[in-house]
């Protein structure tokens, strides 16, 4: 089922590695002609257009964009107590981790009488997108909301697709997760129209304001990603998320049953999901391939899983040794990277490109998806080479505060004037010398 790439006996360059590795493709540009009219219509006509597109695409028209408070409360009341308890534990652990990410103001005395401080200001209002589609994602509510709250964001709105099966409101489990987190503003809108409405705002059916946001975070399908690309600049976005991916670096000490189950767990998300095993053991590769076929035949979403694992984005990469495997996984820059080798922590410490690293056989990606305390909104499609996952920092802006007294400015005035003249911007220098009674 899993295609093989054999790099043994080779020393490929970085560019050769990137071309050789399994990688899927989602062409965001290809859907822009479809998404652009949606975004433009919502920008011009607001909630009315968003509801029109919801009716067209989701075959349901909610009574309003904003979900009534009693609907949110009832979803929480009716939630299975076991799910409630699991969500509460997920929230508790996420708060522990994200609370430690908070940044403090720093003040640097550059010279006597001259300081530069950096203070961290939360984004005023954020829109958090929670997808629908193949699954229900209350965990995405947790992963988006907790870091925003820990950053001190004062105004949050969660947008999630309207569901025909639930009276036009988002899935009750998503609503319940919002309630558990104290989020009382939820919009029943998904897809590109949700992103556009978050960016431009509008007026709800009852005449109430749907205020635009300053930042949009959260994963979604290719249409959501295209809409985020289109509104970027009007608002900030966290990333252009692609299909989920897992890479596993393993040696012959790893358990093929566990490896196969982990590869399948991510393939369960989407037919475009990527599952890649990198190993120096052909025996392990054979065993994992056999296990994948056995387990995939009996899993609930067998067709989806089989399609994902058989696609060009998934496969097994054979290497000479674990050092060569490290070069491969760094070139691949997986959203999720598992290290299942002898001395896994030492190997993990050498990784330089991954969205999140899961160390050893008892730290599966599924743990990170729900209850590790880490965030599961992570960079995809190789962007882990330069990007980070969602965190408290996503929702903060660093602002420099410059405070110089007269003597401190006068002491450096000559250098400012010199640099201003060197750049042929003499008025810059005049703005300094004018403070001491001398200008042009």
Helices and strands as residue ranges (DSSP letters): E 4-6, H 14-20, H 28-45, H 47-58, H 69-78, H 81-99, E 106-111, E 114-122, E 125-130, H 138-151, E 155-160, G 164-166, H 172-180, E 186-188, H 191-200, E 202-203, E 209-210, E 215-217, H 222-231, E 236-237, E 245-250, H 256-267, E 274-279, H 282-298, H 302-310, E 315-318, H 322-332, E 336-340, H 344-349, E 356-359, H 365-370, G 383-385, G 392-395, E 396-404, H 406-422, H 426-433, G 434-436
